[in-house]
Amino acid sequence: MDFTGIYENENFYKHDDLNWVDCRNIEGVYGYCSQEAKRKIKECIRDYGPFGIHFIDSGNFHYISELWINKIKQDFVLVVFDHHSDMVKPLFSDILSCGSWIMDSLKYRQHLKKVILIGIDPSQVKLIDREYLDKIYYLVDDDLENRDVWNDIDRLLRKYPTYVSIDKDVLSKQVIHTDWDQGKMRGIELKMILYYLFVNSQIIGIDICGECANEINHLKEIKTDDHLNQSILSFLKKEMKR
């Protein structure tokens, strides 16, 4: 899904069979999604299911994940790799945003049974409304190996299929530069956890965001993005063949 034109400057997808969804002419989409923009985006993806791998541009469009999981018609678990909780009430009520989409999903998607947040900053936990604390598990970026939490997650994954959403801002700046503040996760840690998810749960679909700004002074970052996307895509395609 192309909102900024960033993918035209990358090559990772060019040898794959794909569907290109051009959203560049839709207004009211940056960070927040207006009702009219939401209607247009839903029309753009009307013929596609939640299955497979979706690249959805920068983290400012992470709310697109909510539109994909709305297509899931069975009980499921949502696993989100993100440095932020994405569960902060927006300034304007009832508007979909990159900072609130998980909260909206828990509120409106009856098939969504639990959310697992991986790699969030500890300060983000304090921003989660108490109303939703019993509906999530979280692993902060300083404690990714919390055994007690993983035991709970393991039981959950064996019970429900899983949709995975990856915001690359969960990764350290030594791995990649996004247009948001970032976490501490290494690339190998991301792949190890993804491997665990594939082994222990049925994966419905996956989306990936966190592209850098599509600007001339970010050419180095765009090249790094391209290489990382290729690495992630190759890994996911291999695991999805299991």
Secondary structure, 3 states (H helix, E strand, C coil): CECCCHHHHCCCCCCCCCCCCECCCCCCCCCEECHHHHHHHHHHCCCCCCCEEEECCCHHHCCHHHHHHCCCCCCEEEEEECCCCCCCCCCCCCCEECCCHHHHHHHHCCCEEEEEEEEECHHHHCCCCHHHHHHEEEEECCCCCCHHHHHHHHHHHHHCCEEEEEEHHHECCCCCCCCCCCCCECHHHHHHHHHHHHHHCCEEEEEEECCCCCCHHHHHHHHHHHHHHHHHHHHHHHHHCC
